[in-house]
Amino acid sequence: MTSPSDLLYTNELTSELLCVLETSPFTQQQLSTFNVQAMAIVTQQQTFAKAHPPIAIYRMAAEGSQTRRGGVVKQATGSVEFKLDNDQQVRAARTGDYVVYPDGAQAQIITGAGKGNNNVALVGSYLSNGDEIINTPQGAALIIRRKGVEKAEDFLPPFEKAASTLGTV
């Protein structure tokens, strides 16, 4: 049996999550109380979301995130904190933070969501040793990739490109 502290989230875009992403956060009753300017913003955002449906998600990595080769983000430097299902508080990881392996070795996170997203590390971020973050203990914060919307050049670049800027390839 999995306890709340064992829950780990990936970038899988399930039909359940897609349904949540497509559901308005506002009830009809709430919408009826909005002024004209607020309604215009909501309508504009709904129109954009309908024209550009979600095609992928990227969850934010945090302390406790794991890598393909068994590493774990032990100490993150992000300013954002998450309260996990087990009431534990963890910080968001950023590019430049380190992953620690069972043998004590470390690798630096070298890719993430880019400068426009405060260089937050993501599930899918690469490390200086070629490893990759594969899950995160937090399930609340994610970035949505939408059809027809280009991603920033520094958003999860390929490992080779990121490593070449560090001189590790």
N, C-alpha and C positions, 0 to 999 in steps of 0.2 A: 504494500500500500504506500502511496506517495503522500508525504506530509506537505503542508504548505511551504516549508523551508526547502523542499526538494523540487518545487516547480521551476522549470526552466523554459524559456520562451525562445522561439526561433522566428525566422522571417517567413514562415509558411502563411500564405494568404488563403485561409480557409473560407468556406462559404458562410460560416457563422460570423467570422470577422468582417467579411465583405458586407454582410447585411448590416452590421453595426456601423461600418464606415459610411454606408449609404443612407442611414437614418438621421433625420434632423435632430439636433440636440434640443430643439424647442418644441413644446407642445403647441397645439392650436390656440389654447387659452393664453399661453405666454405671448405668442405672436400677435394676438389681438390687442395686447397692451403696448406694443412697440410704437414709437413715433415714426413719422414718415421717413426720416433719414435712416433710422435703424432698420426699418423694413426694406429700404432700398439696398442696404449693405447685405442683409440676409438673402434677398432675392438675387443679387449679383453673385454671391458666393454659391448659392444653390445652382444657378445657371452654369457657372464655371465647373462645378463638380459634376453636373450632368453631362456637360460637353467633354470632360476629361476624366473618365472613370478611373478608379484605382487599378493599377496593373502590377504593383509590387509594394511591399512594405519593408522598412528597415528599422528594426528595434534598436533603441539606444543601449549600448553596453554599459555595465555597471560593475561595481565590486561583486565578485562571485561569478562573473561571466567566465565561460570555459572556452578553450581552444581545441581544435581538432587533435592536437598532439598531447593533450592533457594539462596544458597550462591554465592558470587561473588569475584573473585580475584581483590582486590582493588589496592594493591601495590606489584609489582613483583620486584625481585632482579636480574634477568638475565641480562647479558651484551648485549644480542641481542635485538634490537628494530625493530618493524614492523610499517610500514606506512599503515594504514587502508584505505579502499575505501573512507572514509570521510575525509582523510588527517590527522586524529588524529594519533599521535605516541604512541605506547604502548610497554612495555617491556615484554619479555618472562618470564614466571613463572618458578620457580625451586622447587625441593623438599626443604622443610623447610619454604617456603613462607606460608602465611595465607590467608584463605578465610573468608570473613565477611558475616554474615547473617543479615536479616532485623531487628532482635531483638538486634543486637550488638554482639551476640556470635561469636566466632572465632574457626576455626579448621585449623590444620596444614596439608599441603600437605606432604604425607609420601611415595608415590611411584611416579616413573617417568621413564625416559628413561635410567637410570643407569649412573654409573661413566664414561663409555666410550662415553656418549653423554652429558657430563657436567651436569648431574642430572636435565635436563630440564623436567618440568612437561608436561603432555600430556592430551589430551582428553582421559579419561579412568583412570587417576591417582586417587588413593584413598586418603582420608583425615583421620586424626586421629579419627574422630567420625564415620567412616564407610561410609560417603558420597562419591560421585564420581563426578569428572569434566565431564560434558556432552557436552560442546561446547566451541568454542573459536571465538573471533571476527576477527582473522587473517586467511586468506585462503591460504597463500603462503608456509609456512614452515611445512613440514611433514616428517615423517620417514616411509619408505616402508618396509613392511615385505614380504620376498620372499620365495616361495616354496623351500623346501630343505635346507634353511639356518636357523640354530639354532639361537634363540635370546639369548642374554646374560642373565645369571641367575638373575641379578638385574634389568632387563628390565620389568617394570610393574609386579612385583611379586603379588601373591594373597594377599588380605587385611590381612588375618590371619597371614601370614608369616611376612609381613611388620610391622604389629601392635605388634607382639610378640617381635620383636627386640627393640621396644620402650617401652615394658612393659605395653601396653594398653589393652592387651587381657587377 
